Amino acid sequence: MCLAIPGKVVDIDKNKVIVDYHGEKRVASFQDIKLKKGDYVIVQGSFVIQKLRGKEAKEIITSWKSLLR
């Protein structure tokens, strides 16, 4: 089972995005999802599978941070 942490889109180039996970940046591909810088996404296997609302993403990130303390 994989657990995904939301990341923030910091750059977009054609069908690739750079996603920032609190300092660690990763490249992911996407299709058929409208994305812009600042959007939060869930990535699995280097593919964006879901775009999240900012409020929802921040709640998930806060939960992860409290679990990892």
PyMOL Python script that loads the backbone (N, CA, C, O; Angstrom):
from pymol import cmd

cmd.read_pdbstr("""\
ATOM      1  N   MET A   1       0.845  -1.171   0.000  1.00  0.00           N
ATOM      2  CA  MET A   1       0.000   0.000   0.000  1.00  0.00           C
ATOM      3  C   MET A   1       0.888   1.231   0.000  1.00  0.00           C
ATOM      4  O   MET A   1       1.887   1.286   0.718  1.00  0.00           O
ATOM      5  N   CYS A   2       0.522   2.220  -0.810  1.00  0.00           N
ATOM      6  CA  CYS A   2       1.246   3.485  -0.877  1.00  0.00           C
ATOM      7  C   CYS A   2       0.400   4.589  -0.250  1.00  0.00           C
ATOM      8  O   CYS A   2      -0.811   4.656  -0.460  1.00  0.00           O
ATOM      9  N   LEU A   3       1.041   5.432   0.505  1.00  0.00           N
ATOM     10  CA  LEU A   3       0.375   6.590   1.071  1.00  0.00           C
ATOM     11  C   LEU A   3       0.973   7.824   0.422  1.00  0.00           C
ATOM     12  O   LEU A   3       2.192   7.999   0.423  1.00  0.00           O
ATOM     13  N   ALA A   4       0.132   8.672  -0.126  1.00  0.00           N
ATOM     14  CA  ALA A   4       0.615   9.833  -0.858  1.00  0.00           C
ATOM     15  C   ALA A   4       0.470  11.103  -0.027  1.00  0.00           C
ATOM     16  O   ALA A   4      -0.524  11.298   0.672  1.00  0.00           O
ATOM     17  N   ILE A   5       1.472  11.950  -0.118  1.00  0.00           N
ATOM     18  CA  ILE A   5       1.469  13.236   0.564  1.00  0.00           C
ATOM     19  C   ILE A   5       1.290  14.310  -0.509  1.00  0.00           C
ATOM     20  O   ILE A   5       1.958  14.259  -1.542  1.00  0.00           O
ATOM     21  N   PRO A   6       0.410  15.268  -0.288  1.00  0.00           N
ATOM     22  CA  PRO A   6       0.230  16.335  -1.282  1.00  0.00           C
ATOM     23  C   PRO A   6       1.516  17.148  -1.451  1.00  0.00           C
ATOM     24  O   PRO A   6       2.252  17.395  -0.495  1.00  0.00           O
ATOM     25  N   GLY A   7       1.757  17.550  -2.683  1.00  0.00           N
ATOM     26  CA  GLY A   7       2.870  18.432  -2.989  1.00  0.00           C
ATOM     27  C   GLY A   7       2.368  19.638  -3.751  1.00  0.00           C
ATOM     28  O   GLY A   7       1.282  19.613  -4.331  1.00  0.00           O
ATOM     29  N   LYS A   8       3.164  20.694  -3.747  1.00  0.00           N
ATOM     30  CA  LYS A   8       2.780  21.950  -4.390  1.00  0.00           C
ATOM     31  C   LYS A   8       3.500  22.094  -5.729  1.00  0.00           C
ATOM     32  O   LYS A   8       4.718  21.930  -5.801  1.00  0.00           O
ATOM     33  N   VAL A   9       2.751  22.400  -6.786  1.00  0.00           N
ATOM     34  CA  VAL A   9       3.322  22.604  -8.116  1.00  0.00           C
ATOM     35  C   VAL A   9       4.096  23.920  -8.114  1.00  0.00           C
ATOM     36  O   VAL A   9       3.541  24.980  -7.825  1.00  0.00           O
ATOM     37  N   VAL A  10       5.401  23.834  -8.444  1.00  0.00           N
ATOM     38  CA  VAL A  10       6.223  25.043  -8.463  1.00  0.00           C
ATOM     39  C   VAL A  10       6.672  25.432  -9.860  1.00  0.00           C
ATOM     40  O   VAL A  10       7.122  26.558 -10.072  1.00  0.00           O
ATOM     41  N   ASP A  11       6.558  24.512 -10.822  1.00  0.00           N
ATOM     42  CA  ASP A  11       6.911  24.827 -12.205  1.00  0.00           C
ATOM     43  C   ASP A  11       6.196  23.865 -13.141  1.00  0.00           C
ATOM     44  O   ASP A  11       5.940  22.711 -12.797  1.00  0.00           O
ATOM     45  N   ILE A  12       5.879  24.362 -14.327  1.00  0.00           N
ATOM     46  CA  ILE A  12       5.183  23.558 -15.334  1.00  0.00           C
ATOM     47  C   ILE A  12       5.895  23.737 -16.666  1.00  0.00           C
ATOM     48  O   ILE A  12       6.221  24.858 -17.056  1.00  0.00           O
ATOM     49  N   ASP A  13       6.135  22.631 -17.362  1.00  0.00           N
ATOM     50  CA  ASP A  13       6.729  22.664 -18.699  1.00  0.00           C
ATOM     51  C   ASP A  13       6.062  21.585 -19.543  1.00  0.00           C
ATOM     52  O   ASP A  13       6.333  20.395 -19.380  1.00  0.00           O
ATOM     53  N   LYS A  14       5.189  22.016 -20.441  1.00  0.00           N
ATOM     54  CA  LYS A  14       4.412  21.115 -21.298  1.00  0.00           C
ATOM     55  C   LYS A  14       3.603  20.149 -20.451  1.00  0.00           C
ATOM     56  O   LYS A  14       2.657  20.568 -19.784  1.00  0.00           O
ATOM     57  N   ASN A  15       3.950  18.864 -20.459  1.00  0.00           N
ATOM     58  CA  ASN A  15       3.183  17.879 -19.683  1.00  0.00           C
ATOM     59  C   ASN A  15       3.951  17.375 -18.464  1.00  0.00           C
ATOM     60  O   ASN A  15       3.690  16.279 -17.968  1.00  0.00           O
ATOM     61  N   LYS A  16       4.894  18.177 -17.986  1.00  0.00           N
ATOM     62  CA  LYS A  16       5.671  17.828 -16.791  1.00  0.00           C
ATOM     63  C   LYS A  16       5.550  18.956 -15.769  1.00  0.00           C
ATOM     64  O   LYS A  16       5.448  20.130 -16.124  1.00  0.00           O
ATOM     65  N   VAL A  17       5.564  18.579 -14.509  1.00  0.00           N
ATOM     66  CA  VAL A  17       5.542  19.560 -13.425  1.00  0.00           C
ATOM     67  C   VAL A  17       6.661  19.241 -12.439  1.00  0.00           C
ATOM     68  O   VAL A  17       7.104  18.099 -12.321  1.00  0.00           O
ATOM     69  N   ILE A  18       7.100  20.268 -11.742  1.00  0.00           N
ATOM     70  CA  ILE A  18       7.992  20.071 -10.606  1.00  0.00           C
ATOM     71  C   ILE A  18       7.137  20.281  -9.371  1.00  0.00           C
ATOM     72  O   ILE A  18       6.489  21.315  -9.208  1.00  0.00           O
ATOM     73  N   VAL A  19       7.149  19.274  -8.502  1.00  0.00           N
ATOM     74  CA  VAL A  19       6.324  19.293  -7.299  1.00  0.00           C
ATOM     75  C   VAL A  19       7.242  19.401  -6.086  1.00  0.00           C
ATOM     76  O   VAL A  19       8.197  18.637  -5.944  1.00  0.00           O
ATOM     77  N   ASP A  20       6.939  20.357  -5.221  1.00  0.00           N
ATOM     78  CA  ASP A  20       7.726  20.597  -4.016  1.00  0.00           C
ATOM     79  C   ASP A  20       7.046  19.935  -2.821  1.00  0.00           C
ATOM     80  O   ASP A  20       5.895  20.223  -2.494  1.00  0.00           O
ATOM     81  N   TYR A  21       7.795  19.042  -2.184  1.00  0.00           N
ATOM     82  CA  TYR A  21       7.336  18.378  -0.958  1.00  0.00           C
ATOM     83  C   TYR A  21       8.142  18.942   0.211  1.00  0.00           C
ATOM     84  O   TYR A  21       9.002  18.259   0.767  1.00  0.00           O
ATOM     85  N   HIS A  22       7.866  20.166   0.574  1.00  0.00           N
ATOM     86  CA  HIS A  22       8.532  20.845   1.698  1.00  0.00           C
ATOM     87  C   HIS A  22      10.046  20.797   1.576  1.00  0.00           C
ATOM     88  O   HIS A  22      10.745  20.398   2.508  1.00  0.00           O
ATOM     89  N   GLY A  23      10.545  21.210   0.415  1.00  0.00           N
ATOM     90  CA  GLY A  23      11.983  21.288   0.188  1.00  0.00           C
ATOM     91  C   GLY A  23      12.532  20.228  -0.743  1.00  0.00           C
ATOM     92  O   GLY A  23      13.567  20.446  -1.374  1.00  0.00           O
ATOM     93  N   GLU A  24      11.882  19.108  -0.844  1.00  0.00           N
ATOM     94  CA  GLU A  24      12.305  18.067  -1.784  1.00  0.00           C
ATOM     95  C   GLU A  24      11.468  18.211  -3.049  1.00  0.00           C
ATOM     96  O   GLU A  24      10.239  18.151  -3.003  1.00  0.00           O
ATOM     97  N   LYS A  25      12.143  18.400  -4.172  1.00  0.00           N
ATOM     98  CA  LYS A  25      11.428  18.608  -5.427  1.00  0.00           C
ATOM     99  C   LYS A  25      11.531  17.366  -6.304  1.00  0.00           C
ATOM    100  O   LYS A  25      12.589  16.747  -6.415  1.00  0.00           O
ATOM    101  N   ARG A  26      10.405  17.017  -6.926  1.00  0.00           N
ATOM    102  CA  ARG A  26      10.325  15.853  -7.809  1.00  0.00           C
ATOM    103  C   ARG A  26       9.620  16.241  -9.108  1.00  0.00           C
ATOM    104  O   ARG A  26       8.791  17.152  -9.121  1.00  0.00           O
ATOM    105  N   VAL A  27       9.949  15.555 -10.188  1.00  0.00           N
ATOM    106  CA  VAL A  27       9.308  15.772 -11.482  1.00  0.00           C
ATOM    107  C   VAL A  27       8.213  14.730 -11.665  1.00  0.00           C
ATOM    108  O   VAL A  27       8.393  13.558 -11.334  1.00  0.00           O
ATOM    109  N   ALA A  28       7.073  15.174 -12.195  1.00  0.00           N
ATOM    110  CA  ALA A  28       5.964  14.259 -12.468  1.00  0.00           C
ATOM    111  C   ALA A  28       5.315  14.640 -13.794  1.00  0.00           C
ATOM    112  O   ALA A  28       5.350  15.802 -14.198  1.00  0.00           O
ATOM    113  N   SER A  29       4.734  13.672 -14.456  1.00  0.00           N
ATOM    114  CA  SER A  29       4.005  13.897 -15.705  1.00  0.00           C
ATOM    115  C   SER A  29       2.521  14.058 -15.404  1.00  0.00           C
ATOM    116  O   SER A  29       2.026  13.574 -14.385  1.00  0.00           O
ATOM    117  N   PHE A  30       1.818  14.741 -16.298  1.00  0.00           N
ATOM    118  CA  PHE A  30       0.369  14.864 -16.141  1.00  0.00           C
ATOM    119  C   PHE A  30      -0.302  14.960 -17.498  1.00  0.00           C
ATOM    120  O   PHE A  30       0.307  15.373 -18.484  1.00  0.00           O
ATOM    121  N   GLN A  31      -1.571  14.568 -17.528  1.00  0.00           N
ATOM    122  CA  GLN A  31      -2.419  14.661 -18.715  1.00  0.00           C
ATOM    123  C   GLN A  31      -3.833  14.952 -18.265  1.00  0.00           C
ATOM    124  O   GLN A  31      -4.257  14.520 -17.193  1.00  0.00           O
ATOM    125  N   ASP A  32      -4.557  15.684 -19.083  1.00  0.00           N
ATOM    126  CA  ASP A  32      -5.991  15.902 -18.877  1.00  0.00           C
ATOM    127  C   ASP A  32      -6.352  16.516 -17.519  1.00  0.00           C
ATOM    128  O   ASP A  32      -7.492  16.398 -17.072  1.00  0.00           O
ATOM    129  N   ILE A  33      -5.396  17.163 -16.868  1.00  0.00           N
ATOM    130  CA  ILE A  33      -5.660  17.889 -15.627  1.00  0.00           C
ATOM    131  C   ILE A  33      -5.146  19.308 -15.830  1.00  0.00           C
ATOM    132  O   ILE A  33      -3.988  19.501 -16.202  1.00  0.00           O
ATOM    133  N   LYS A  34      -5.988  20.290 -15.590  1.00  0.00           N
ATOM    134  CA  LYS A  34      -5.555  21.681 -15.713  1.00  0.00           C
ATOM    135  C   LYS A  34      -4.820  22.069 -14.438  1.00  0.00           C
ATOM    136  O   LYS A  34      -5.397  22.080 -13.351  1.00  0.00           O
ATOM    137  N   LEU A  35      -3.542  22.386 -14.587  1.00  0.00           N
ATOM    138  CA  LEU A  35      -2.724  22.750 -13.440  1.00  0.00           C
ATOM    139  C   LEU A  35      -2.088  24.114 -13.634  1.00  0.00           C
ATOM    140  O   LEU A  35      -1.828  24.544 -14.758  1.00  0.00           O
ATOM    141  N   LYS A  36      -1.844  24.782 -12.520  1.00  0.00           N
ATOM    142  CA  LYS A  36      -1.106  26.041 -12.538  1.00  0.00           C
ATOM    143  C   LYS A  36      -0.173  26.039 -11.326  1.00  0.00           C
ATOM    144  O   LYS A  36      -0.354  25.256 -10.393  1.00  0.00           O
ATOM    145  N   LYS A  37       0.819  26.918 -11.352  1.00  0.00           N
ATOM    146  CA  LYS A  37       1.729  27.032 -10.219  1.00  0.00           C
ATOM    147  C   LYS A  37       0.928  27.334  -8.962  1.00  0.00           C
ATOM    148  O   LYS A  37       0.013  28.158  -8.972  1.00  0.00           O
ATOM    149  N   GLY A  38       1.286  26.660  -7.892  1.00  0.00           N
ATOM    150  CA  GLY A  38       0.596  26.855  -6.618  1.00  0.00           C
ATOM    151  C   GLY A  38      -0.460  25.812  -6.325  1.00  0.00           C
ATOM    152  O   GLY A  38      -0.912  25.701  -5.185  1.00  0.00           O
ATOM    153  N   ASP A  39      -0.870  25.035  -7.332  1.00  0.00           N
ATOM    154  CA  ASP A  39      -1.844  23.965  -7.108  1.00  0.00           C
ATOM    155  C   ASP A  39      -1.196  22.847  -6.290  1.00  0.00           C
ATOM    156  O   ASP A  39       0.015  22.636  -6.349  1.00  0.00           O
ATOM    157  N   TYR A  40      -2.023  22.144  -5.534  1.00  0.00           N
ATOM    158  CA  TYR A  40      -1.570  20.971  -4.789  1.00  0.00           C
ATOM    159  C   TYR A  40      -2.028  19.719  -5.519  1.00  0.00           C
ATOM    160  O   TYR A  40      -3.149  19.655  -6.022  1.00  0.00           O
ATOM    161  N   VAL A  41      -1.139  18.714  -5.573  1.00  0.00           N
ATOM    162  CA  VAL A  41      -1.433  17.486  -6.308  1.00  0.00           C
ATOM    163  C   VAL A  41      -0.997  16.261  -5.508  1.00  0.00           C
ATOM    164  O   VAL A  41      -0.177  16.339  -4.593  1.00  0.00           O
ATOM    165  N   ILE A  42      -1.577  15.137  -5.892  1.00  0.00           N
ATOM    166  CA  ILE A  42      -1.154  13.821  -5.419  1.00  0.00           C
ATOM    167  C   ILE A  42      -0.471  13.144  -6.596  1.00  0.00           C
ATOM    168  O   ILE A  42      -1.007  13.119  -7.705  1.00  0.00           O
ATOM    169  N   VAL A  43       0.714  12.594  -6.351  1.00  0.00           N
ATOM    170  CA  VAL A  43       1.501  11.939  -7.398  1.00  0.00           C
ATOM    171  C   VAL A  43       1.741  10.486  -6.993  1.00  0.00           C
ATOM    172  O   VAL A  43       2.091  10.200  -5.849  1.00  0.00           O
ATOM    173  N   GLN A  44       1.551   9.589  -7.932  1.00  0.00           N
ATOM    174  CA  GLN A  44       1.861   8.167  -7.736  1.00  0.00           C
ATOM    175  C   GLN A  44       2.640   7.689  -8.953  1.00  0.00           C
ATOM    176  O   GLN A  44       2.210   7.895 -10.088  1.00  0.00           O
ATOM    177  N   GLY A  45       3.777   7.057  -8.723  1.00  0.00           N
ATOM    178  CA  GLY A  45       4.565   6.525  -9.827  1.00  0.00           C
ATOM    179  C   GLY A  45       4.974   7.587 -10.823  1.00  0.00           C
ATOM    180  O   GLY A  45       4.996   7.326 -12.025  1.00  0.00           O
ATOM    181  N   SER A  46       5.297   8.771 -10.353  1.00  0.00           N
ATOM    182  CA  SER A  46       5.729   9.910 -11.178  1.00  0.00           C
ATOM    183  C   SER A  46       4.636  10.461 -12.087  1.00  0.00           C
ATOM    184  O   SER A  46       4.943  11.145 -13.064  1.00  0.00           O
ATOM    185  N   PHE A  47       3.368  10.178 -11.789  1.00  0.00           N
ATOM    186  CA  PHE A  47       2.239  10.731 -12.544  1.00  0.00           C
ATOM    187  C   PHE A  47       1.285  11.437 -11.585  1.00  0.00           C
ATOM    188  O   PHE A  47       0.955  10.912 -10.522  1.00  0.00           O
ATOM    189  N   VAL A  48       0.849  12.625 -11.971  1.00  0.00           N
ATOM    190  CA  VAL A  48      -0.155  13.335 -11.189  1.00  0.00           C
ATOM    191  C   VAL A  48      -1.462  12.583 -11.356  1.00  0.00           C
ATOM    192  O   VAL A  48      -1.937  12.394 -12.476  1.00  0.00           O
ATOM    193  N   ILE A  49      -2.046  12.154 -10.239  1.00  0.00           N
ATOM    194  CA  ILE A  49      -3.311  11.415 -10.335  1.00  0.00           C
ATOM    195  C   ILE A  49      -4.494  12.223  -9.831  1.00  0.00           C
ATOM    196  O   ILE A  49      -5.646  11.885 -10.104  1.00  0.00           O
ATOM    197  N   GLN A  50      -4.203  13.307  -9.084  1.00  0.00           N
ATOM    198  CA  GLN A  50      -5.307  14.087  -8.535  1.00  0.00           C
ATOM    199  C   GLN A  50      -4.839  15.492  -8.178  1.00  0.00           C
ATOM    200  O   GLN A  50      -3.724  15.690  -7.694  1.00  0.00           O
ATOM    201  N   LYS A  51      -5.706  16.451  -8.425  1.00  0.00           N
ATOM    202  CA  LYS A  51      -5.505  17.824  -7.989  1.00  0.00           C
ATOM    203  C   LYS A  51      -6.372  18.037  -6.748  1.00  0.00           C
ATOM    204  O   LYS A  51      -7.531  17.624  -6.716  1.00  0.00           O
ATOM    205  N   LEU A  52      -5.805  18.684  -5.726  1.00  0.00           N
ATOM    206  CA  LEU A  52      -6.521  18.915  -4.477  1.00  0.00           C
ATOM    207  C   LEU A  52      -6.811  20.396  -4.284  1.00  0.00           C
ATOM    208  O   LEU A  52      -6.084  21.258  -4.777  1.00  0.00           O
ATOM    209  N   ARG A  53      -7.890  20.673  -3.556  1.00  0.00           N
ATOM    210  CA  ARG A  53      -8.144  22.051  -3.140  1.00  0.00           C
ATOM    211  C   ARG A  53      -7.084  22.415  -2.106  1.00  0.00           C
ATOM    212  O   ARG A  53      -6.644  21.562  -1.335  1.00  0.00           O
ATOM    213  N   GLY A  54      -6.677  23.676  -2.092  1.00  0.00           N
ATOM    214  CA  GLY A  54      -5.634  24.124  -1.179  1.00  0.00           C
ATOM    215  C   GLY A  54      -5.942  23.824   0.269  1.00  0.00           C
ATOM    216  O   GLY A  54      -5.067  23.367   1.004  1.00  0.00           O
ATOM    217  N   LYS A  55      -7.184  24.074   0.699  1.00  0.00           N
ATOM    218  CA  LYS A  55      -7.575  23.837   2.095  1.00  0.00           C
ATOM    219  C   LYS A  55      -7.439  22.355   2.442  1.00  0.00           C
ATOM    220  O   LYS A  55      -6.922  22.001   3.502  1.00  0.00           O
ATOM    221  N   GLU A  56      -7.906  21.495   1.538  1.00  0.00           N
ATOM    222  CA  GLU A  56      -7.838  20.048   1.766  1.00  0.00           C
ATOM    223  C   GLU A  56      -6.381  19.582   1.863  1.00  0.00           C
ATOM    224  O   GLU A  56      -6.029  18.799   2.746  1.00  0.00           O
ATOM    225  N   ALA A  57      -5.543  20.072   0.949  1.00  0.00           N
ATOM    226  CA  ALA A  57      -4.130  19.689   0.943  1.00  0.00           C
ATOM    227  C   ALA A  57      -3.443  20.124   2.232  1.00  0.00           C
ATOM    228  O   ALA A  57      -2.671  19.358   2.808  1.00  0.00           O
ATOM    229  N   LYS A  58      -3.713  21.338   2.688  1.00  0.00           N
ATOM    230  CA  LYS A  58      -3.085  21.843   3.907  1.00  0.00           C
ATOM    231  C   LYS A  58      -3.523  21.052   5.132  1.00  0.00           C
ATOM    232  O   LYS A  58      -2.722  20.840   6.042  1.00  0.00           O
ATOM    233  N   GLU A  59      -4.773  20.611   5.172  1.00  0.00           N
ATOM    234  CA  GLU A  59      -5.248  19.778   6.281  1.00  0.00           C
ATOM    235  C   GLU A  59      -4.522  18.431   6.298  1.00  0.00           C
ATOM    236  O   GLU A  59      -4.141  17.936   7.359  1.00  0.00           O
ATOM    237  N   ILE A  60      -4.336  17.845   5.116  1.00  0.00           N
ATOM    238  CA  ILE A  60      -3.635  16.557   5.022  1.00  0.00           C
ATOM    239  C   ILE A  60      -2.181  16.723   5.446  1.00  0.00           C
ATOM    240  O   ILE A  60      -1.650  15.891   6.181  1.00  0.00           O
ATOM    241  N   ILE A  61      -1.536  17.791   4.986  1.00  0.00           N
ATOM    242  CA  ILE A  61      -0.135  18.039   5.335  1.00  0.00           C
ATOM    243  C   ILE A  61       0.010  18.232   6.840  1.00  0.00           C
ATOM    244  O   ILE A  61       0.948  17.714   7.446  1.00  0.00           O
ATOM    245  N   THR A  62      -0.909  18.972   7.442  1.00  0.00           N
ATOM    246  CA  THR A  62      -0.875  19.178   8.896  1.00  0.00           C
ATOM    247  C   THR A  62      -1.027  17.857   9.631  1.00  0.00           C
ATOM    248  O   THR A  62      -0.343  17.624  10.628  1.00  0.00           O
ATOM    249  N   SER A  63      -1.910  16.990   9.158  1.00  0.00           N
ATOM    250  CA  SER A  63      -2.091  15.676   9.781  1.00  0.00           C
ATOM    251  C   SER A  63      -0.822  14.852   9.685  1.00  0.00           C
ATOM    252  O   SER A  63      -0.418  14.225  10.665  1.00  0.00           O
ATOM    253  N   TRP A  64      -0.183  14.842   8.514  1.00  0.00           N
ATOM    254  CA  TRP A  64       1.060  14.089   8.333  1.00  0.00           C
ATOM    255  C   TRP A  64       2.136  14.605   9.287  1.00  0.00           C
ATOM    256  O   TRP A  64       2.844  13.818   9.916  1.00  0.00           O
ATOM    257  N   LYS A  65       2.256  15.934   9.391  1.00  0.00           N
ATOM    258  CA  LYS A  65       3.278  16.505  10.263  1.00  0.00           C
ATOM    259  C   LYS A  65       3.069  16.081  11.709  1.00  0.00           C
ATOM    260  O   LYS A  65       4.029  15.761  12.409  1.00  0.00           O
ATOM    261  N   SER A  66       1.814  16.076  12.161  1.00  0.00           N
ATOM    262  CA  SER A  66       1.547  15.680  13.551  1.00  0.00           C
ATOM    263  C   SER A  66       1.826  14.189  13.764  1.00  0.00           C
ATOM    264  O   SER A  66       2.262  13.798  14.846  1.00  0.00           O
ATOM    265  N   LEU A  67       1.584  13.363  12.764  1.00  0.00           N
ATOM    266  CA  LEU A  67       1.861  11.932  12.879  1.00  0.00           C
ATOM    267  C   LEU A  67       3.368  11.644  12.933  1.00  0.00           C
ATOM    268  O   LEU A  67       3.812  10.714  13.607  1.00  0.00           O
ATOM    269  N   LEU A  68       4.136  12.455  12.213  1.00  0.00           N
ATOM    270  CA  LEU A  68       5.575  12.195  12.106  1.00  0.00           C
ATOM    271  C   LEU A  68       6.397  12.785  13.266  1.00  0.00           C
ATOM    272  O   LEU A  68       7.608  12.576  13.337  1.00  0.00           O
ATOM    273  N   ARG A  69       5.743  13.514  14.166  1.00  0.00           N
ATOM    274  CA  ARG A  69       6.475  14.081  15.318  1.00  0.00           C
ATOM    275  C   ARG A  69       6.823  13.050  16.316  1.00  0.00           C
ATOM    276  O   ARG A  69       7.436  13.361  17.337  1.00  0.00           O
TER     277      ARG A  69
END
""", "prot")
cmd.dss("prot")
cmd.show_as("cartoon", "prot")
cmd.util.cbc("prot")
cmd.orient("prot")
